[in-house]
Amino acid sequence: MWFWKLSYRFPIPTESDLQATPRGALGDKLGMTLFGQEIKLIMKRLIIAFITIVLLSTAVYAESSVWKLDTDNGSFYLAGSCHVLRKSDYPLPDEFESAYDDVDQVIFETDIEALMSPDIQLLLVSKGMYTGGNTLEKKLSKKAYDSLTEYCRDRSMSIDLFQSFKPWMVTMILLVLELEKNGISSADGLDMYFSNKAKKDGKQTGGLEDVYKHIELVSSFEEEFDDSIVESFIEEVGEVPVIMEGLIKSWKAGDEVGIDEYLSDNMRKEFPQLYKRLLTDRNRDWVPHLETLIGSGERTLVIVGVGHLVGEGSVISLLKSRGYKVKKCKS
């Protein structure tokens, strides 16, 4: 499968919420938890493509996942984010904090504060719910539905809790529960860390994408992927702890080859249309916005998923093709 990347904020219920809430009230429960919970949307070939944020280990003189542009003001940075992290992953590598200290504004994929608003989160949740009498059981093949039923039963959850939700939303909920069992959360991810830090320090923040467009992008999954999302999740979810350990270490080291091999190369081959829509098309759309930011002279740190910054068609390669000088920051 492929869904690991977009760790955005979703009102994901806790395991006790799922066990205690009647099916008909789960939508209301999700709405209520919006105000205190975060959404974590991740996409990728479960374990090999979209949460991939790296692999290998950190070397003493390793390069980082932070780049600096050679501009007139000398302070324009691009940082690759690992959207989900553990509390133990802090403090961050020095180059992240150094870049932050050297700027006056921080720009994310989309406006984090706007995305966290109750109205926007309710909209995002609604995108993952069926209308018109459709149910999870009606939309999945018997094989996929039976596998998901067994998976839930093994974890003392009823499949009935999920009947109103689309497969991608169901797997996101289950994946987030699995990640949180291992102490991994978007609440501790790089985006939230710097969003909170910038707010505290009075630095301006913003986004490269309109929040409504962002929601459409991260919630528009064709029905043809329904069975593959569920089946791949069930087959590979047990590998999450091991894979995440390696990926986080590799992200800290800035291993571009590893990132591109795990994320982009696998996704390019297995889901080329999805790869184009979620990565390369967005990269191209962002470049004009980045050039406006560069031309403004504002000292800026741009933070996007690290998969957008490595490999063919990446933001870094597109900027270089336009004549910008970009170099990696080193530890």
Residue pairs with C-beta under 8 A, 6 or more apart in sequence:
1 44
1 45
1 46
1 49
1 228
1 229
1 231
1 232
1 233
1 236
2 43
2 44
2 45
2 46
2 48
2 49
2 50
2 232
2 266
2 267
2 270
2 271
2 274
3 42
3 43
3 44
3 45
3 46
3 49
3 50
3 51
3 168
3 171
3 172
3 175
3 229
3 233
4 42
4 43
4 44
4 45
4 46
4 47
4 49
4 50
4 51
4 52
5 42
5 43
5 44
5 50
5 51
5 52
5 83
5 263
5 278
5 305
5 307
6 41
6 42
6 43
6 50
6 83
6 218
6 278
6 305
7 40
7 41
7 42
7 51
7 83
7 84
7 186
7 189
7 191
8 39
8 40
8 41
8 83
8 110
8 115
8 124
8 186
8 214
8 218
9 38
9 39
9 40
9 41
9 112
9 115
9 116
9 121
9 186
10 37
10 38
10 39
10 40
10 41
10 121
10 124
10 125
10 172
10 176
11 30
11 31
11 33
11 34
11 37
11 38
11 39
11 121
11 125
12 33
12 37
12 38
12 39
12 40
12 172
12 173
12 176
12 177
13 21
13 26
13 29
13 30
13 33
13 37
13 173
14 177
15 155
15 157
15 177
17 29
17 33
18 26
18 157
18 161
18 173
19 156
19 157
21 29
21 161
23 158
23 160
23 161
23 163
23 164
26 161
26 164
27 125
27 129
27 164
30 125
31 122
31 125
34 118
34 121
34 122
34 125
35 118
38 116
38 185
38 186
38 187
38 192
39 121
39 124
39 186
40 83
40 84
40 172
40 176
40 179
40 185
40 186
41 172
41 218
42 50
42 51
42 83
42 84
42 172
42 175
42 176
42 179
43 50
43 51
43 168
43 218
43 278
44 50
44 51
44 52
44 263
44 267
45 232
45 266
45 267
45 270
45 271
46 175
46 232
46 233
46 235
46 236
46 237
47 236
47 239
47 240
47 243
48 236
48 243
48 262
48 266
49 262
49 263
49 266
49 267
49 270
49 271
50 263
50 267
50 307
51 83
51 84
51 243
51 244
51 247
52 247
52 259
52 262
52 263
52 266
52 307
53 80
53 81
53 82
53 83
53 247
53 248
53 250
53 251
53 259
53 263
53 305
53 306
53 307
54 65
54 82
54 246
54 247
54 248
54 249
54 250
54 251
54 252
54 253
54 254
54 255
54 258
54 259
54 262
54 306
55 246
55 247
55 249
55 250
55 255
55 258
55 259
55 262
56 246
56 249
56 250
56 253
56 255
56 258
57 246
57 249
57 250
57 253
58 93
58 249
58 252
58 253
59 253
60 331
61 330
61 331
62 252
62 253
62 254
62 255
62 330
62 331
63 253
63 254
63 256
63 328
63 329
63 330
63 331
64 93
64 95
64 96
64 252
64 253
64 254
64 328
64 329
64 330
64 331
65 79
65 80
65 82
65 251
65 252
65 254
65 306
65 309
66 77
66 78
66 79
66 80
66 93
66 95
66 96
66 99
66 254
66 328
66 329
67 77
67 78
67 79
67 309
67 316
67 326
67 327
67 328
67 329
68 76
68 77
68 78
68 99
68 326
68 327
68 329
69 76
69 77
69 78
69 294
69 319
69 324
69 325
69 326
70 324
70 325
70 326
70 327
71 294
72 297
73 297
73 298
73 299
75 102
75 103
75 299
75 300
76 293
76 294
76 299
76 300
76 302
77 99
77 102
77 103
77 300
77 301
77 302
77 329
78 302
78 304
78 309
78 315
78 316
78 326
79 96
79 99
79 190
79 301
79 302
79 303
79 304
80 251
80 254
80 259
80 304
80 305
80 306
80 307
80 308
80 309
80 310
81 189
81 190
81 191
81 303
81 304
81 305
81 306
82 89
82 189
82 190
82 247
82 248
82 251
82 306
83 186
83 189
83 190
83 191
83 305
84 179
84 184
84 185
84 186
84 188
84 189
84 244
85 184
85 185
85 188
85 189
85 190
85 193
85 248
86 182
86 183
86 184
86 185
86 188
86 248
87 183
87 188
88 183
89 188
89 248
89 252
90 188
90 193
91 97
92 190
92 193
93 252
93 331
94 331
95 329
95 330
95 331
96 190
98 329
99 301
99 329
100 106
100 194
100 197
100 198
100 301
102 299
102 301
103 203
103 299
103 300
103 301
104 203
104 204
104 298
104 299
104 300
105 198
105 203
105 204
105 205
105 206
105 298
105 299
105 300
105 301
106 194
106 195
106 198
106 203
106 204
106 205
106 300
106 301
106 302
106 303
107 205
107 206
107 207
107 208
107 293
107 300
107 301
107 302
107 303
108 191
108 195
108 205
108 206
108 207
108 208
108 302
108 303
108 304
109 191
109 207
109 208
109 209
109 214
109 303
109 304
109 305
110 207
110 208
110 209
110 210
110 211
110 214
111 205
111 206
111 207
111 211
112 191
112 192
112 195
112 205
112 207
113 195
113 199
113 205
114 120
114 207
114 211
115 121
115 211
115 214
120 211
120 215
123 215
124 215
124 218
124 219
125 169
127 215
127 219
127 220
128 165
128 166
128 168
128 169
128 172
128 219
129 164
129 165
129 166
129 169
130 136
130 139
130 164
130 165
130 166
135 163
135 164
136 145
136 148
136 159
136 162
136 163
136 164
136 165
136 166
136 167
136 170
137 145
137 159
137 163
139 166
139 167
139 223
139 226
140 148
140 167
140 226
140 227
140 230
141 227
143 227
143 231
144 167
144 226
144 227
144 230
144 231
145 159
145 230
147 230
147 231
147 234
148 159
148 162
148 170
148 230
148 234
149 159
151 174
151 234
152 158
152 159
152 161
152 162
153 159
162 170
162 173
165 173
166 221
166 226
167 221
167 225
167 226
167 227
167 229
167 230
168 219
168 221
168 225
168 226
168 229
170 230
171 229
171 230
171 233
174 233
174 237
175 233
175 237
175 240
176 185
178 237
178 240
179 185
179 240
179 244
182 240
182 241
182 244
184 244
186 192
190 303
191 303
194 301
194 303
195 205
198 204
198 205
199 205
207 214
208 285
208 286
208 289
208 290
208 302
208 304
209 217
209 282
209 285
209 286
217 277
217 278
217 282
218 278
221 229
225 274
247 262
250 258
250 259
251 259
251 306
254 328
256 310
256 311
259 306
259 307
259 310
259 311
260 310
260 311
260 312
263 307
263 310
263 311
264 275
264 279
264 307
264 310
264 311
264 312
265 311
267 274
267 275
267 279
268 275
268 312
279 307
279 308
279 313
280 313
282 308
283 308
283 313
283 314
283 315
283 318
284 313
284 318
286 304
286 308
286 315
287 315
287 318
287 319
287 322
290 302
290 315
290 319
291 322
293 300
293 302
294 300
294 324
304 315
308 314
308 315
309 315
309 316
310 316
311 317
316 326
319 326
320 326
